[in-house]
Amino acid sequence: MKYIDEQEKMELGRHLADYLIESGCATPEALERGNNFCCPDPTHGDDFPSAHYYDKGPNTCPVVYCFGCSNTWDLFKLIGVRENLPDFSHVLS
């Protein structure tokens, strides 16, 4: 099993916006304008845009927070939820 250090994790985690766009969870316009979008958790069944993207700068990993279900995801947690991969190591393989 390959382990990644915190710097590598930070660099990978910075791609959360790309993942949200590529997976169809959010549009580039929604992320740029800071608009809410539907919760990316497939088990939530969000019909009203209740998730928001937060990026606090280059030294932190961005996150998505859903006001409807009160969950917070970074890139790795979100991939795990959407791909049904409960273990972090599976997310990276």
N, C-alpha and C positions, 0 to 999 in steps of 0.2 A: 504494500500500500504506500502510495506517495503522499507525504505530508507537505503542506505548503506553509511557509512562514507568514507572519502577519502582514508584511509588506506585499507579498504576492496576493494574499487574500484581499487586501485593500485595493490593489490594482484591478483585480477581477471584479470586486464588488462595485466598482465605479461604473460597470456596464449595466446596472439595473434599468436605466431608461431605455437602453437598446433592447433589452429583453422584453420590457413592457410593450414596446412598439412592435417588435418582431412577432410576439405571441398574440398580438391583437388586443391586448388588455387596455392600451391607451394609445392615443394619437400623438404625434409630435406636437401638434398645436395645444393639446390639453396639458402636456408637460411644460411647454414653453410659457404658457399663460398662467400656469398654476391653477388650472381648473380641476375640479373633481372628476373622477371617472368611476365606472362600476368596479366593485371589489374584484380583485384578481383571483380570489379563492373560489374554486368551482363549487364548493359545498355551501357557500353563502347564498347564492341565488339572488344577488343584488339587482333589483330593478330600478333603483334610484342611485345616481352617481354619488357614492359616499366615500370613495378612497382618494387619498391625496399623496402626491410624491414630494418628499422632502430631501433636499440636497444642501447640506450646510457647508460645502466647500471641499477643497481638494484633500484635506487631511481626515476626512470622515467618509464612511460608506453611506450612500443615500439609502433611504427606506421608503416604504409605502405604509401608510396608516389608514385603516378603514374605520370611519366614525360609526358605521353600522354594527360591525361585529367586534370592534375594539382590538383587532389584531394588527401587529406590526411585522413587516417582513423586510429583510435585506435580500439580496439576490439569491443567496444560497438557500435560505428558508423558503422563499417563494418558489424556486425550482422544485424543491422537495415536496411542497404542497401540491403544486400543479402536476408534477410527474409521479406522484405517489411514491416518493423515495424518502422514507422516514429517517434514514441515517445520513449524516453529513458526508461521509466517505462515498456514498453512492452518488451524491450530487456531483462530485468532482470526477467520477470515472466516465 
